[in-house]
Amino acid sequence: MATPPDDIDDAGLVARERQGDNAQPLSISEISALLKRTVEDRFGFVRLRGELSGVKRAASGHFYCALKDEGAVIDGVMWKGNAQRLNFRAEDGLEVIATGKLTTYPGRSKYQIVIDSLELAGEGALLALLEKTRARLAAEGLFDTARKRRLPFLPQVIGVVTSPTGAVIRDILHRLADRFPTHVVVWPVLVQGQGAAEQVAAAVRGFSAIEAGGPVPRPDVVIVARGGGSIEDLWSFNEEAVVRAIAECSIPVISAVGHETDTTLADYAADRRAPTPTAAAEMAVPVRADLALTLADLGTRQRRTVYRPVELGRERLAARARMLPRPENLLQPQAQRLDDLSERLRRALGDRSAKGRERLAGVAARLSPSLLSRSAAEAARRLDRARLSPALVERPLRSGTDRLAALTRVMSQLHPEKPLERGYAIIRDAAGKALTTRAEAAGESALTLQFRDGSLDAVPAGTPPAPAPRKPAPRTSRPSTQDDLFG
């Protein structure tokens, strides 16, 4: 670079070139390009550790952020291809290590790092991300106890989401065969590395979308399983896509990821958590031998329960039968009472007959022809003294005559043919029945109108006229002969 001339302070209004001056003015784009090449040549590969801030994804898929520490901040950009390979969800506040190169952005006179890969800065940062994701999903209710469903007691089909080549699927199948052989449908997936979370989520949603009665049997329970490993190895089961797929699954899900001390977000979202894949198989099905023993025991108890009331009834019946008295002992007092009453009845009848004979003898002594003659003469005299008054007969007769006349007048007014004298007519059908409604008259083919002085035949409106009767053809007479029987 050329040194500034001594007379730099002697500047005029218009810039002009001086003799021997080699400091040509540069354009803004030129100096920006020089700075860009210088920075990229000097810092072509760097690894920066800092805290993410201002994280956002553009509609194009590019990833923008800022890395900062206590004293400085630098912008960062990750292009779409690298951003799609991120193994975690980048959020503000995460401590990360970014690998890439420094460059400048002439449009804003800023320098920035173009990130090739982004990693969490140690296990502490990974755990911090895990806790933030857990708290966010828990706030949405994905881990609520009320969402948990009971596992079916005896599933007919079990779906397993795991690697088809690992020891996990062999352990599950072996344990199911020991406890209760069940039909198993395996959905093979990656359980670690790039794309594992997407495959696990797709498998869980695929099992949930299977319809009952289709070519592929619909599972009654789904097991999401993986062997043990570090937190990085199990990270796919902490991804939000997997957690949401398990929470939204319409089939009860058992999470069996890692060993007993390993905990993932999939465990919180599942309906049941198993400490190991083998334990998940034990949760899914009961022991068939235990079920057989239980059924046998229940059958024995059922038979005892059925027979016990019968045995108790027999014992009670025998005890009560022993307490019942003999039939002859029950009848002895009644037989004695019957004998006593029979004797009393015989004596009472004899006494009553004797008293009746005595009364009859007394009455017979008082009955004599002279007494009867006097009674008849007295009755005849009372009959002669009684006189019948004509008024007693005429008054009821006159009252009955008046009532009869009144009923005759009412009957004449209520006679059905009385209105005919005032110009009305009665409509009758072919059978002579009086019609009172238009619907009845419309249903008849012939009507008769009865007037005061006679009847008139009529047909309802709209009825086609009846065809005229055909006159019989005149028969030609022929002379009858003795041999013609039909002449």
C-alpha positions in Angstrom: 0.0 0.0 0.0 1.3 3.5 -0.8 2.0 5.9 2.0 -0.2 9.0 2.1 1.4 12.1 0.6 2.8 14.9 2.8 0.3 17.4 1.4 -2.8 15.3 2.1 -4.1 18.2 4.2 -4.0 20.4 1.2 -7.2 19.1 -0.2 -9.3 20.9 -2.7 -12.9 20.7 -3.6 -12.3 18.4 -6.5 -10.2 15.2 -6.3 -7.3 15.2 -8.7 -4.4 12.9 -9.4 -0.9 14.0 -8.4 2.3 13.0 -10.0 3.8 9.8 -8.5 0.5 9.0 -6.6 -0.2 5.2 -6.7 -3.1 5.2 -4.2 -6.0 4.7 -6.6 -9.4 5.1 -5.0 -11.3 1.7 -4.6 -15.0 1.1 -4.9 -17.0 -0.2 -2.0 -17.6 -3.5 -3.7 -13.8 -3.8 -4.4 -12.8 -3.2 -0.8 -15.6 -5.6 0.4 -14.3 -8.3 -1.9 -10.8 -7.7 -0.6 -12.0 -8.0 2.9 -14.0 -11.1 2.1 -11.0 -12.9 0.6 -8.8 -11.9 3.4 -11.1 -13.1 6.1 -11.9 -16.4 4.3 -8.2 -17.1 3.6 -7.2 -16.4 7.2 -10.2 -18.1 8.9 -11.1 -20.9 6.4 -11.9 -23.4 9.2 -12.9 -22.4 12.8 -14.8 -24.0 15.7 -16.6 -21.5 17.9 -18.3 -22.2 21.2 -21.1 -19.9 22.3 -24.7 -19.5 23.2 -27.4 -19.5 20.5 -29.5 -16.4 20.2 -32.0 -15.1 17.7 -32.6 -18.6 16.2 -34.9 -18.6 13.1 -35.5 -20.6 10.0 -36.3 -18.9 6.8 -38.9 -20.0 4.3 -36.1 -21.2 2.1 -35.0 -23.7 4.7 -31.8 -21.7 5.7 -30.9 -21.4 9.3 -29.9 -18.1 10.9 -28.7 -17.4 14.4 -26.2 -15.5 16.5 -23.4 -16.9 18.7 -22.5 -15.0 21.8 -20.5 -15.1 25.0 -20.0 -12.6 27.8 -18.2 -10.1 25.6 -19.0 -10.5 21.9 -21.5 -11.7 19.4 -21.1 -13.0 15.9 -23.8 -13.8 13.3 -24.1 -17.3 11.9 -25.9 -18.9 8.9 -26.3 -22.6 8.0 -27.5 -23.3 4.5 -30.5 -25.6 3.9 -28.6 -28.8 3.1 -26.7 -28.7 6.4 -29.7 -27.4 8.4 -31.7 -30.5 7.4 -29.1 -32.7 9.0 -29.3 -31.2 12.5 -29.8 -33.9 15.1 -31.6 -31.6 17.6 -33.9 -28.6 17.6 -31.9 -25.5 17.9 -33.3 -23.0 20.4 -32.2 -19.8 22.1 -30.0 -20.3 25.1 -28.4 -23.5 24.1 -24.6 -23.7 24.3 -23.2 -25.1 21.1 -20.0 -25.7 19.2 -20.2 -24.4 15.6 -17.8 -25.6 12.9 -17.4 -23.7 9.7 -15.6 -20.7 8.1 -15.7 -17.0 8.6 -16.8 -14.7 5.8 -18.2 -11.3 5.3 -21.6 -10.1 4.2 -20.9 -7.0 2.1 -24.6 -6.0 2.0 -24.4 -5.0 5.7 -20.6 -4.7 6.2 -20.8 -7.5 8.7 -18.7 -10.6 9.2 -20.3 -13.9 10.0 -19.7 -17.7 10.3 -21.0 -20.1 7.7 -21.8 -23.1 9.8 -21.2 -26.6 8.4 -22.1 -28.5 11.5 -23.6 -27.6 14.9 -23.2 -29.7 18.0 -24.2 -29.3 21.6 -21.4 -28.2 23.8 -21.1 -31.2 26.1 -23.6 -33.4 27.9 -24.7 -30.5 30.1 -26.0 -28.6 27.1 -27.7 -31.7 25.9 -29.5 -32.2 29.2 -30.5 -28.5 29.2 -32.1 -28.9 25.8 -33.8 -32.1 27.0 -35.3 -30.3 30.0 -36.4 -27.3 27.9 -38.1 -29.6 25.4 -39.7 -31.7 28.2 -41.1 -28.6 29.9 -42.5 -27.2 26.6 -44.2 -30.5 25.7 -45.5 -31.0 29.2 -47.1 -27.5 29.1 -49.0 -28.7 26.1 -50.4 -31.6 28.1 -48.7 -34.4 26.2 -47.5 -36.1 29.4 -50.7 -35.7 31.5 -51.7 -38.8 33.4 -55.3 -38.4 32.2 -54.1 -39.2 28.6 -52.7 -42.6 29.7 -54.7 -45.6 28.6 -54.9 -49.1 30.1 -53.2 -51.9 28.2 -55.3 -54.7 26.8 -55.3 -57.7 29.1 -54.7 -60.3 26.3 -53.6 -58.6 23.0 -54.1 -60.7 19.8 -51.5 -58.7 17.8 -48.5 -56.8 19.1 -46.7 -54.2 17.0 -43.0 -53.6 17.6 -41.0 -50.6 16.4 -37.3 -51.4 16.6 -34.3 -52.4 14.6 -34.8 -55.8 12.9 -31.2 -56.8 13.3 -30.5 -56.0 17.0 -30.8 -58.1 20.1 -33.9 -56.2 21.2 -36.4 -57.9 18.9 -34.9 -61.3 19.7 -35.4 -60.7 23.4 -39.0 -59.5 22.9 -39.9 -62.5 20.7 -38.2 -65.0 23.1 -40.0 -63.5 26.1 -43.4 -63.5 24.3 -42.9 -67.2 23.4 -42.2 -68.1 27.0 -45.1 -66.2 28.5 -47.9 -66.3 25.9 -47.2 -66.8 22.1 -48.7 -63.9 20.3 -48.7 -62.7 16.7 -46.0 -60.0 16.3 -45.8 -57.4 13.5 -42.3 -55.7 13.4 -41.9 -52.3 11.7 -38.1 -52.0 11.0 -36.6 -48.6 11.8 -33.2 -47.0 12.5 -32.9 -46.5 16.3 -29.8 -44.2 16.2 -28.3 -41.6 13.9 -29.5 -39.4 11.1 -33.2 -40.0 10.2 -33.9 -42.4 13.1 -36.4 -40.0 14.7 -38.4 -39.6 11.5 -38.5 -43.4 10.9 -39.7 -44.1 14.5 -42.4 -41.4 14.3 -43.5 -42.7 10.9 -43.7 -46.3 12.2 -45.9 -45.3 15.2 -48.2 -43.3 13.0 -48.3 -46.2 10.5 -49.4 -48.7 13.1 -52.1 -46.2 14.3 -53.4 -45.8 10.7 -53.9 -49.6 10.1 -57.6 -50.4 9.9 -59.1 -53.4 11.5 -59.9 -56.2 9.2 -57.3 -55.3 6.6 -54.6 -57.4 5.0 -52.2 -56.3 7.8 -53.6 -57.0 11.3 -54.1 -54.0 13.4 -52.0 -54.3 16.7 -53.7 -54.1 20.0 -50.6 -52.7 21.6 -47.4 -51.1 20.2 -43.9 -51.5 21.8 -41.3 -48.9 20.9 -38.0 -50.5 21.9 -34.3 -49.9 21.8 -31.3 -51.2 23.8 -29.2 -49.2 26.1 -26.7 -46.5 25.2 -25.5 -43.0 26.0 -27.7 -40.0 25.9 -26.5 -39.2 22.4 -27.4 -42.8 21.3 -30.9 -42.4 22.7 -31.5 -38.9 21.5 -33.7 -39.9 18.6 -36.4 -40.9 21.2 -36.2 -37.4 22.7 -37.1 -35.7 19.4 -40.4 -33.9 19.3 -41.6 -35.8 16.3 -41.4 -39.1 18.1 -43.0 -37.8 21.3 -45.9 -36.3 19.4 -46.4 -39.5 17.3 -46.6 -41.6 20.5 -48.9 -39.2 22.2 -51.3 -39.1 19.2 -51.3 -42.8 18.6 -54.7 -44.4 18.8 -53.2 -47.7 20.1 -51.8 -48.0 23.6 -48.0 -47.7 23.5 -45.3 -49.2 25.7 -41.9 -47.4 25.7 -38.9 -49.6 26.3 -36.0 -47.4 25.4 -32.6 -48.1 27.0 -32.0 -49.7 30.4 -33.8 -49.1 33.7 -31.8 -45.9 34.5 -32.3 -44.4 31.0 -35.2 -42.0 30.6 -36.4 -40.4 27.4 -39.3 -38.1 26.5 -40.9 -41.1 24.7 -41.2 -42.7 28.2 -43.3 -39.7 29.4 -45.6 -39.7 26.3 -46.2 -43.5 26.3 -49.0 -45.1 28.1 -46.6 -47.4 30.0 -42.8 -47.2 30.5 -40.9 -50.5 30.6 -37.3 -50.5 32.1 -36.1 -52.9 29.4 -37.5 -54.4 26.2 -37.9 -57.7 27.9 -40.0 -56.1 30.6 -42.1 -54.5 27.9 -42.9 -58.0 26.6 -43.8 -59.0 30.1 -46.2 -56.0 30.4 -47.8 -56.8 27.1 -49.0 -60.3 27.8 -49.7 -62.4 30.9 -48.3 -65.8 31.6 -50.4 -68.5 29.9 -49.6 -71.1 32.6 -50.7 -68.8 35.3 -53.9 -68.1 33.4 -54.6 -71.8 33.1 -54.0 -72.3 36.8 -56.2 -69.3 37.6 -59.0 -70.6 35.3 -58.8 -74.0 37.0 -59.0 -72.5 40.4 -61.9 -70.3 39.4 -63.7 -73.4 38.0 -63.2 -75.3 41.3 -64.4 -72.3 43.3 -67.4 -72.0 41.0 -68.4 -75.6 41.4 -68.0 -75.3 45.2 -70.1 -72.2 45.1 -72.8 -73.9 43.2 -72.9 -77.0 45.4 -72.5 -75.3 48.7 -76.1 -73.9 48.8 -77.5 -77.3 47.9 -75.5 -79.0 50.7 -76.6 -76.3 53.2 -80.2 -76.7 52.1 -80.0 -80.5 52.7 -78.6 -80.0 56.1 -81.3 -77.4 57.1 -84.0 -79.6 55.6 -82.8 -82.6 57.7 -82.6 -80.6 60.9 -86.1 -79.1 60.4 -87.5 -82.5 59.5 -86.3 -83.9 62.8 -88.0 -81.1 64.7 -91.4 -81.7 63.0 -94.0 -83.6 65.2 -95.6 -86.9 64.0 -98.9 -86.5 62.0 -100.9 -88.6 64.5 -99.9 -86.3 67.3 -101.1 -83.4 65.4 -104.6 -85.0 64.7 -105.3 -86.4 68.2 -106.6 -83.1 69.7 -108.7 -82.4 66.7 -110.2 -85.9 66.7 -111.1 -85.6 70.4 -112.7 -82.2 69.7 -114.7 -83.7 66.8 -116.0 -86.4 69.1 -117.0 -83.8 71.7 -118.8 -81.7 69.1 -120.6 -84.7 67.7 -122.0 -85.6 71.1 -123.1 -82.0 71.8 -124.8 -81.8 68.4 -126.7 -85.0 69.1 -128.0 -83.8 72.4 -128.9 -80.3 71.0 -130.9 -81.8 68.2 -132.9 -84.0 70.7 -133.7 -81.0 72.9 -134.7 -78.8 69.9 -137.1 -81.5 68.6 -138.7 -81.8 72.0 -139.3 -78.1 72.2 -140.7 -78.0 68.7 -143.2 -80.7 69.5 -144.3 -78.8 72.6 -144.9 -75.5 70.6 -146.7 -77.4 67.9 -149.1 -79.0 70.4 -149.8 -75.5 71.9 -150.6 -74.0 68.5 -152.7 -76.9 67.4 -154.8 -76.5 70.6 -155.5 -72.8 69.7 -156.6 -73.6 66.1 -160.4 -74.3 65.9 -163.1 -73.9 63.1 -164.9 -71.2 65.0 -161.7 -69.1 65.3 -161.0 -69.4 61.6 -164.6 -68.4 60.7 -164.5 -65.3 62.8 -161.2 -64.2 61.1 -162.6 -64.7 57.6 -165.8 -62.7 58.5 -163.7 -59.8 59.9 -161.5 -59.7 56.7 -164.7 -59.6 54.5 -166.0 -56.6 56.5 -162.8 -54.7 56.1 -162.9 -55.3 52.3 -166.4 -54.0 52.1 -165.5 -50.8 53.9 -162.7 -50.0 51.4 -163.9 -47.8 48.5 -161.8 -47.1 45.3 -161.8 -43.3 44.3 -162.0 -42.6 40.5 -159.5 -39.8 40.9 -156.8 -42.2 42.0 -157.0 -43.9 38.6 -157.7 -40.8 36.4 -154.8 -38.7 37.7 -152.0 -41.1 36.6 -153.8 -41.7 33.3 -154.1 -38.0 32.5 -150.4 -37.4 33.3 -149.4 -40.3 31.1 -151.5 -39.0 28.2 -149.9 -35.5 28.4 -146.4 -37.0 28.4 -147.3 -39.2 25.4 -148.6 -36.2 23.4 -145.4 -34.2 24.1 -143.2 -37.1 23.0 -145.4 -37.4 19.8 -144.8 -33.7 19.0 -141.0 -34.0 19.5 -140.9 -37.2 17.4 -142.7 -35.5 14.5 -140.2 -32.7 14.6 -137.2 -35.0 14.7 -138.4 -37.3 12.0 -135.6 -37.6 9.3 -138.1 -36.8 6.5 -139.5 -33.7 8.2 -137.0 -31.3 6.5 -138.2 -32.5 3.1 -141.3 -30.4 3.6 -139.0 -27.3 3.8 -137.3 -28.0 0.5 -134.4 -30.2 1.6 -133.5 -33.5 0.0 -131.9 -36.8 1.2 -129.1 -38.3 -0.8 -129.0 -42.1 -0.7 -126.6 -44.7 -2.3 -127.7 -47.7 -4.3 -128.4 -49.7 -1.1 -130.7 -46.9 0.2 -128.2 -45.7 2.9 -128.3 -41.9 3.6 -125.0 -40.2 2.7 -123.9 -37.3 4.9 -120.5 -36.3 3.4 -119.2 -35.3 0.0 -116.5 -38.0 0.1 -119.1 -40.7 0.5 -121.2 -39.4 -2.4 -118.1 -39.1 -4.6 -117.3 -42.7 -4.1 -120.7 -43.9 -5.4 -121.4 -44.6 -9.0 -125.2 -43.9 -8.7 -127.2 -41.7 -6.2 -130.8 -41.3 -5.4 -132.2 -37.9 -4.3 -135.3 -38.2 -2.2 -137.7 -35.2 -2.2 -141.0 -34.6 -0.5 -143.0 -35.8 -3.4 -140.8 -38.5 -4.7 -137.2 -39.7 -5.7 -134.9 -38.8 -8.5 -131.8 -40.8 -9.7 -128.5 -39.0 -10.2 -124.7 -39.6 -10.8 -121.8 -37.8 -9.2 -120.0 -35.1 -11.3 -117.2 -36.5 -13.4 -118.6 -40.0 -13.7 -118.7 -41.2 -17.3 -122.2 -41.9 -18.5 -123.2 -45.5 -18.4 -123.5 -47.2 -21.8 -127.0 -47.5 -23.2 -128.4 -50.9 -22.7 -128.3 -52.9 -25.9 -131.6 -54.0 -27.3 -131.9 -57.7 -27.8 -132.0 -58.7 -31.3 -135.5 -59.7 -32.3 -135.9 -63.4 -32.5 -137.3 -64.8 -35.7 -140.1 -67.0 -34.9 -140.3 -70.3 -36.5 -143.2 -72.6 -36.5 -143.0 -75.0 -33.7 -143.0 -78.5 -34.5 -143.6 -81.5 -32.3 -140.0 -82.7 -32.8 -138.3 -79.4 -31.8 -137.8 -79.4 -28.0 -136.3 -75.8 -27.8 -138.7 -73.9 -30.0 
